[in-house]
Amino acid sequence: MKTLSPLRFKNSEQVDFVRTLRKRVDAYFKENQISKTGGLPIKLKAVFMLLLYTVPYFLLIFGVIEQLWLMWVMTFVMGLAMAGIGLSVMHDANHGSFSRKKWLNKIAGFSINFLGGNVNNWKAQHNILHHSFTNIDGYDEDIEPAGVLRFSPNASKKKIHRYQHLFAWFLYGLMTVSWTFKKDFVDVSRYKKMGLLKQLRTDYNKELWLIIATRVIYFIYMLVVPFLLLEVSWWQLLIGFFTVHFVAGFTLAIIFQLAHVMEDTDFPMPKDGDIENQWAVHQLNTTLNFANRNKVLTWLIGGLNFQVEHHLFPNISHIHYPKIAPIVRKTALEFSLPYHSKATFFKALASHGRMLYQLGR
């Protein structure tokens, strides 16, 4: 069983930065008299993403589209929408920033269970492990993929890693397939032993049965119903199913990897249980923004190209990141702290590719 030793983020010289940043960001919301949650804009986006996922599905199920190539296009759109729901709706909701109403956050966050995942497994890996211990080997499971990939210079290296800059992109597309068929069933047991389910106020039996029940519903509407109603062969149906997952998995993986597994970001290791930075400064060192001027991309991916702001203020909706980013950048520079950023998506993508190459060698 994997156990996590306690870590302490400590650096008394950085306390003033943390206090100043929080004071300035709080002042922005107070002066403008706005809530830190998403409000109407994120609810409209949720409706859009839901329709983008369900409309192609029902067009297929009711036989409106019969040409095979158009049917495949619809599965591609569903994959993008699946990623969009995860990035723009589920993500905020499970951080408690989708709405002021807790029940609405729970409903929006639970959407992951009807997309082939499980909400509390996601919270354990993302909210607890990733956000608390960003880029720390042995703690942050986002940089601990299957053995064929190496995301940290502190991880052990294998011969196959030499070629990961070539094959990693394909494996990214298998991410949600892994969640759906294997990972959730393995993780629920691991997180029980690690005490994370207790931390989330749930238990193993509840989570296991929830995974099984919602996974059955998922397979019924994604595989059984189409098989019964569509005039396609079983292998064509599977191509469509895996297209949805591959597009979603690739999109999700790329967005999150460009924020952390980069040439500019740090991968610190604790010394005697200590990280030599305040937690907020640790986030600045280990996180990177990209394409912050691209409003369309920002809208589509739930503002997660403003990853620095998200890691510093996960309880604030992504709707507000473009506005608070100048505050964060200015404050970081005033205190001579890093603010990692790439001007465009493709510059960030190239940097990630180079990082994969370097880690393989």
PECOR-V333724 format. One record per backbone hydrogen bond with DSSP energy under -1.0 kcal/mol. NH is the residue of the N-H (numbers start at 0). CO is the residue of the C=O. If there is no record, write none. Layout:
BEGIN
nh=<NH/NH>
co=<CO/CO>
END
This chain:
BEGIN
nh=<7/9/13/14/17/18/19/20/21/22/23/24/25/26/27/28/29/30/31/33/37/42/43/44/45/46/47/48/49/50/51/52/53/54/57/58/59/60/61/62/63/64/70/71/72/73/74/75/76/77/78/79/80/81/82/83/84/85/86/87/88/89/90/92/93/94/95/96/104/105/106/107/108/109/111/112/113/114/116/121/122/123/124/125/127/128/129/130/132/135/138/139/142/143/148/154/160/161/162/163/165/166/167/170/171/173/174/177/178/179/180/181/182/183/185/186/187/189/190/192/193/194/195/196/198/199/200/201/206/207/208/209/210/211/212/213/214/215/216/217/218/219/220/221/222/223/224/226/227/228/229/231/236/237/238/239/240/241/242/243/244/245/246/247/248/249/250/251/252/253/254/255/256/257/260/261/265/270/273/274/276/281/282/283/284/285/287/288/289/290/293/294/297/298/299/300/302/303/305/309/310/311/312/315/316/319/320/322/323/324/327/328/329/330/331/332/333/334/335/336/341/347/348/349/350/351/352/353/354/355/356/357/358/359/360>
co=<272/274/10/11/13/14/15/16/17/18/19/20/21/22/23/24/25/26/27/28/96/38/39/40/41/42/43/44/45/46/47/48/49/50/53/54/55/56/57/59/58/58/66/67/68/69/70/71/72/73/74/75/76/77/78/79/80/81/82/83/84/84/85/88/89/91/92/91/100/101/102/103/104/105/108/109/110/111/111/117/118/119/120/121/122/123/124/125/128/132/135/135/139/140/145/151/157/158/159/160/162/162/163/166/167/170/171/173/174/175/176/177/177/178/181/182/183/185/186/188/189/191/190/190/194/195/197/196/202/203/204/205/206/207/208/209/210/211/212/213/214/215/216/217/218/218/219/222/223/224/225/229/232/233/234/235/236/237/238/239/240/241/242/243/244/245/246/247/248/249/250/251/252/253/256/259/284/273/270/7/274/277/278/279/280/281/258/339/304/341/290/292/293/294/295/296/297/300/302/305/306/307/308/312/35/316/317/319/319/320/323/324/325/326/327/328/329/330/332/331/288/343/344/345/346/347/348/349/350/351/352/353/354/355/357>
END
